[in-house]
Amino acid sequence: MSSIRTVNPATNQVVKEYPEMTQDQIERIISEADQAFKTWRKTSFEDRAELLHKVANIMRERKEELAKLCTLEIGKLVPEGIVEVEVCAAIFDYYANNGAAILADKKIQTESGLAFLMFEPIGVILSIQPWNFPFYQITRSASAAIMGGNTMVLKHASNVPQAAETMEKIFTEAGAPKGVYTNLFIPGSKVSELAADPRIKAVSLTGSEPAGSSIASEAGKYIKKSTLELGGSDAFIVMPDADLESAVKTATAGRLWNAGQVCISPKRIIVQDDMAEPFIEKAKKIFESVKVGDPFDSQTQLGPLCTEKALEGVLKQVETAIQQGAKLITGGKRLQGSGAFMEPTILTGVKKGMDAYSEEIFGSVLVIYSVKDMDEAVKLANDSDFGLGGTVFGKDTDKAVEIARKIDTGMVYINHVTSIAPEFPFGGTKHSGYGREQGEYGILEFINPKLIRVTTPESAN
């Protein structure tokens, strides 16, 4: 049985399987990408932009079809899938509209003569992506790389093969030359040898810490650049002046998004002691009213986790937390029947030294902490190996920004859970990885900023 297959997590039934590619097929794809780069790098910004606009238009036209594919493969609610596809289209359009200006020659001030940077592509990019946003994860790396003149081969997560296949078909339909964007159906065990291939010039990975460490080591061994986004444990700090009702609604909605399987989900809620009990009670009421069920049903508010294995992992984390002294406020169990369904869960009393204090819980599990003041809140927020995003929620936005400046992450949002927009650079620090995707910084990651210095023959002598 192939490891590359669609399993509907709402029923745990196998829907479709794909054979793993042979070594000859892999070799052909890498060779075609390498050959395509030699031509694609010379294309005009206008031609590259035209391709990306066409990809965006196709995705918008088929957003419901693509969203339902996400629902089938990972259990994502259909409205959430539609939003994902719309964001993808916006990112492709962003780079189509702004790529030429970002990559235009940039003059450097110098005392004499002329100096400027030109921005040139580097080659074939290997993109290794996870399942939780099947189209968005691809889009983040592909849009920037291809607009920059690079070519890309994708190794997507093995449980979303239909999304991976569909994205390649969209590029082909949009007119992408052969080799500019290609999907690989290979198991994770073959990724390291791809990173070692001299025709692969850089690697972009979103995934787990172990996977990131392995790929970064392999890329570094062969002197190749890599970017890593390795998850997070975002803090959501509630300021003393915050409207409690609004804070609770924002935090819980953020945690239930995509069944809690989001790297930038608010996983650690931090409130002052005098606000903790009312916050917990309001959050409990919301979580216990959530309708869990068939993700194709328009009334459903929370679908299944992506796989049975994922469900078992989250249940084990909750069980361990309780055994180590955490308090279960609500939830904590799987739902009866077929499918990888779990009750929305709230934990309190998590202390330093417990597994749940330092681990990322990738499911609809909200951990609520109470602190004496905002200084302790910032200290707790920073007491994590992760550093992806975070939220500060309160009415005094100047004070909120002061607090945000003290948080050791790549992103902090005020009065909103960590989110995404085409123009905003996305990425983290510490064990959440390095490098940026989206925005101006995203397109520059796999670009060579080449200095050209011009002096007259007389001054050279």
N, C-alpha and C positions, 0 to 999 in steps of 0.2 A: 504494500500500500504506500502510495506516495505521501510525503509530508506536505506537499503543496496542494492544498484542497480547501474548498469552501465547506465549512460546517456551520449550519444555521444554529446560532447559540440559543435561540428561543425554543428549539426542539432537539438540539444535539444530533441532528441528522446530517449525514454527508450529502451535499448537493452536487458537487462537481470536483473532479480530481484532474491534475495536470502532471504529466511525466516530467521528471527532472531532465534538464537539458544535458546532452552528451558533451564530452570535452570538445568534440569537433564543432558542435553548434556554438559553444561558448567562444571558441577560437574565432569562428567566423564573425560573430557579433562584435568582439573586441577589435578585430581587424577592420571591419566596416566602419566602426566609430572612429578609428584612427585615420582611415582614409578620408572619411567625411570631414574631419577637422581641417584637413589641408585645404579644402574648398570653402567650408563654412566660415572659417576665420577671415576670409577675404570678402565675404558678403557685406553689403552696406547695412547700416543701422536701419534704414527704411525697409529692407527686405526681411531683416530679423523681426522688426516690429510688426510687419504684416503677418508673419507666421503666428506670433503671439496673440495678436488681435483675433485671428481666425480661431485659435484654440479657445480663447475666452468666449467667443460668440457661440461656438459649438457647445461648450459647457453650459452656458446660460440656456440655450435652446433645449438641452436635455437634462436640466437640473433635477427634475422629478425622477426621471429614469436612473440617473446616477445616485441620487439620494436613496432610492429603494435598493440599489445594489449594496450601498453601505449598510442598510438595515438587514439585508439578507446575510451579509458576510460577518458583521460584528454586532448586530443588534441595535445599532444607532437609531434613535427616533427619526422618522421621516422629516419632520420640520428641521431638526438639527442637521440632517444631511443636506437639505436644501440650502441652509445658511452656509454650510461648509463649501458647497459648490459655488455659491455666489461670491464668497471670499476668494476662492481660487481664481475665478474669472477676473476679479478686481486686481489681483496681484499680477496676473499676466498682462492686463491692460496698463498697470502702473509702469512696469518695466518697458513695455512697448512705447509708452508716452514719454518716459523720462530717461531711458537708458542712454540715448545718444548724448544728452546734455551731461549726464554724470560721467560718461566715458570720453568726453571731448578733451582735447589737449589742454593742459593746465599750465599756464605760465608761472614761473618761479621768479620772484624778485631777486636780482643779483646786481652787483656793483658795476659789472661791465658785460658787454655781449648779450647773449640770449640763452636762457635755460627754460626747458619745459618738460613736463611729464606727458608721455603718451601711454595709453592703457591698452594692453594687448592680451588676448586669451592665451591660456597655457596648454590646452589639449583636452584629452578625454577625462571626464570627471566620473568617478564611481559614486553613486548615491545609494546609501543603504538606509531604508526607511521602515518605520513601524506601522502597525495596523490601526491605531486608534483614530486617525483622521486619514483615511485611505487615499483621498485625492489631495488634500491640503499638504500633507507631508511631502508628497512628490512635488507639488507646485513650488514650495519654498525654495528648493534647490534647483529645479529644472528651469524656472522662469529666468532667474538671474544668470545661470550658467550659459544658457542658450542665447540670451540677449547679449551676453558678453562675448560671444563668438566661440565658446567651447562646445563640445558635444558631450552627451551623457549616456551612461548605461545605468539602469536601475535594478537593484536587488531589493524588491519589496518583501514585506513580511509574508510568510508562507500561508497565512490564513486569509489573505485578501488577494488571491490570484486573479479573480475576475476584474477587480478594480485596476490591478496592474496591467492586465491585458487591454482593458478598455482605454486606459490613458495612452498607450502606444497607438491604438487605433485612431484616437482623436488627433494625435500629432500627424499621423499618416494622412488622415482625411484633410487636415488643415494645410497639407502640402509640404511637410518636413521632408527634406531629402533623406534618402536611406542612410542610416547610421548616425543621424543627428540626435535622435532619441530612441533608445531601444530597451526593452524589458528583458530581464534574465530570470528564468525559472530555475533557480538553484537553491540548494539547502544552505543554511548558515555556515556549515563546515567548509564550504568552498570559497568563502568570501576572502579569507586571509591570502590565499594564493592569488586571487585577483588583484589585491592591493599590491602584491609584489610584482605584477606584470609591468614592464617598463613603459608600455603604451598608456597605462593609467597614470595620470599626472597628479591627481589629488583625490581625496576621499571626503565625502560628507556623510556623517552618520547621525541619526537620531535613534536612541535606544537606551539600553541598560548600561550601568557603570561597567560591568565586566566586558560587554561587547565594545564599549567605547575605549576601554583600556587596551583591549586586544588589537583593535584596528589602529589606534593611535601609535601603538608600539610598532606595528607592522609598517605603517606609513613612515614613521620616523626612521626605521631601520633602512628604508630605501630613499630617505631624504625627500619625502613628499609632504606637502601641506595637507592638513586635515582640519575639519570643523566638527565639533561634537556638541550635541544637545542631549543630555543624559537624565532628564527628569528633574523633579523638584519636590520640595515640601513647603509650598508657599505659606507664609504667615499672613494673617488677616488681622491687623491691629485695630481695635475699636477704641477711639478716643473718648474721653469722659464727656465731651459735648455732643457726641453722636446721637442721632435719632435712632433709638434702639430698634424700633419696628423696621425701619429701612435697612439698618445694618444686618439684622437677622435675615430678612428677605433676600438681600444681595448675597450674603454668605452661603445660605442654604441653596439658592438657585445655582450659584457657582459650583457648589460641591456636587449637585445632582446632574449637572451638565455632562452628557456623554457617559452616564452611569458612573461618574467619578473617575473615569479613565482619561484624565487630562493632566499633563505635566504641570500646567499652570493653574490647576484647580486650587482653591483656598483650603488647604488641608489642616492648617493649625490656626484656630481662632483664638486670639489673645484679647481678653477683656479685663478691666479692673475688677477687684474683689466685689465692690458694691453693685456691679452690673452683671456679675456672673450668673446668679440664679435666675433673674428674669430672662437673660439671654438664652440660657439652657432650656427653660420652660417654653419659650416661644419657638425655638428651633425644634424641640421635641414634638410640639403640636404640628408643625409643618411636616416633619419627616413622617409622622404617623398617619398623616392624611394623604400621602403620596400614593397615587394609583400605579402599581407595578404590574406589568403584563406585556402582552403582545406588542412589539415595537411598531408593527404595521397599523395598529389601532390608533386612531386620532385622539382618543381619550386617554391613552397611556401617557404617564409622566416620567416613568423610569423603566427602561428596558433591561435586558439581561447583561451580565458581563460578557466579554467577547468570547470566552471559551470556558469549558468545564474546569480546565486546569487553572485558569485565572480565578474563578470563583473559589476553588479549593484553597488557593494561596491566600486570598483575602480573608476567608473564614478562619484559616489557621493563624493569621496575624491578629485578628480580633480575639480569638481564643487565648493566644499567648499573652496578649495585653491584660486580659482579665486574670489569668493565672498569676501574672506578675504584680497585680494589685490595682489595675485600672478599674474604674466603675463603668458598667454598661448602663447607659440611660435608656436606650431603646434599640431595637433591632438585634443585629448580630447573628441571625440565622438565615439559612437558605430557605427559599419558599418551596413548598411541596409541589410535586409534579415534574414534568420534563422541562429541560431548559436550565440555563445557568443564571437563575434569578436569586437575588439576595435582598433582604430587608434593608432599607436605609438605616444607618447605624450611627449612634452618637456615643463617644467615650469621653470621660473626664478622669481626672486623677492620674494622668500619665506623667511619670516622673523621669528625670534623667537616670539613665541606667537601664530603663525598660527598652525592649526592642522597638516598641511603637514610637518612642521618643526620637529615634534616629532614622528609622526606616521610612521610605515612601510607601503609603498604602494606596494602591491603585484601584479604588472602588469607592462606592458612596458611603464612606466612613468619615465622619466629622469628629475631630479631636478638639475639645475646648479647654483652654488653659485660663486660669485667673492669676492676676499679678497685682502688686500694690500700687504701681504707678507706671508712667510711660517709659521711664528709664529702664525699669525691669522688663517692660514689654519689648523694647528694642534689644536688650541683652538676650532675651529668650528667642526672639526672631532670628538673631544672628548665631545662636548656638545650634547650628546645623551644618552638616557637611555640604548641603545643597545651597545653591544661590541662584535660582532662576528668576522668580518673580515675587510679587508681594503686593499687599494692599494696606493703605491707611485710610480709615473711614472716620470722618468727623466734619463738623460745620466750619471750623476755623481752618481754611485751606492753607493759609500761610504756615500755621503750626504743623499741619499735616505734611507739608513739603519739608519742613525742618526735620521731622521724624523720618521721612522717606530718604533724605540724604544720609542718614545714619545706618540704613539697612544695607547689608552686604549682598546685593543681588544684581542681576543684569537689568531688571525692570521693576519699577514700582508704580502702581496706579493709585490715584486718590479717588475715593468714593466709587470705585469700580473694581471688580476682580481683574486680575491680570488678563489681558485680552490681546487681540491682534488687529493690525491694520497694515495695508500694503506699504505705507510710508514709514512705519515704525520698525527699527531694527529689533530683531528677536534673538535672544540668547542669554546665557548666564555666566556665572563665575563659579569658583570652587569646584565641587564634584558635579555640578550641573553642566560642566563643559566649557568650551571656548569657541570663539568665532561668532559671527552674526549672520542672520538671514533676513531678507526683506530690507526695504529702504536702500539708501545710498551705500551703507556699509555692506549690505548683503551682496551686491553685485561686484564689489571690489575684492571679495575674499579670494576668488580664483582668477585674478587678473594680475598681470605683471605690470606694475607702474614703472615704465622705463624712462630713465632720465636721458634727455638729449641736451648737450651743452654746446653752444656755438660761440666760437671766438674768431677774431680775424687772424690771418697768418702773422700779422705784425705783432699783435698782443701775445700770440703763442710763443714768439721768440723773445 
